[in-house]
């Protein structure tokens, strides 16, 4: 079991979701977040004052998957999220020790669904 966390551009969310649905991945959590990486931001002048904008809007998607869905999930996120420029995002894969479904108390692979 893995937790796949992806940071993507907000305008690519619908395309990423479409690709995930095509890959039969329909369970996910999404948050609007702010951050910076290699992109590092930009300077903007507002009312004559220069402001450094270094925390840019991103979308964080978290998906818990069983082993057989890891690569299809990664491929779908890349296909939907890539435009080929700095700031496309990152994907983090984390090992999950256990998962518990609160409603039934099921553990492990069964709890992912």
Residue pairs with C-beta under 8 A, 6 or more apart in sequence:
1 64
1 65
1 66
1 67
1 95
1 96
1 98
1 99
1 108
1 109
1 112
2 64
2 65
2 67
2 70
2 93
2 94
2 95
2 96
3 62
3 63
3 64
3 93
3 94
3 95
3 96
4 61
4 62
4 63
4 64
4 65
4 70
4 73
4 74
4 77
4 91
4 92
4 93
4 94
5 60
5 61
5 62
5 63
5 91
5 92
5 93
5 94
6 16
6 60
6 61
6 63
6 77
6 81
6 89
6 90
6 91
6 92
7 33
7 35
7 58
7 59
7 60
7 89
7 90
7 91
8 16
8 58
8 59
8 61
8 77
8 80
8 81
8 88
8 89
9 58
9 59
9 81
9 83
9 87
9 88
9 89
10 32
10 57
10 58
10 59
12 59
12 80
12 81
12 83
12 88
12 89
13 30
13 59
13 61
15 80
15 81
16 61
16 76
16 77
16 80
16 81
17 28
17 80
18 80
19 76
19 77
19 79
19 80
20 26
20 28
20 63
20 73
20 76
20 77
20 80
22 76
23 69
23 72
23 73
23 75
23 76
24 69
24 72
25 63
25 65
25 69
25 72
25 73
25 76
27 63
27 64
27 112
27 113
28 61
28 62
28 63
29 61
29 62
29 63
30 59
30 60
30 61
30 62
31 59
31 60
31 62
32 57
32 58
32 59
32 60
33 57
33 58
33 59
33 60
34 55
34 56
34 57
34 58
35 55
35 56
35 58
36 54
36 55
36 56
37 87
37 90
38 86
38 87
39 56
39 86
39 87
40 54
41 52
41 53
41 54
41 55
41 56
42 53
43 50
43 51
43 52
43 53
44 50
44 51
44 53
45 51
56 87
58 89
61 77
63 73
64 96
64 99
64 112
65 73
65 112
66 109
66 112
70 93
74 91
74 93
77 91
78 91
81 88
81 89
82 88
98 107
98 108
99 107
99 108
99 111
99 112
100 106
100 107
100 111
101 107
101 110
101 111
101 113
104 111
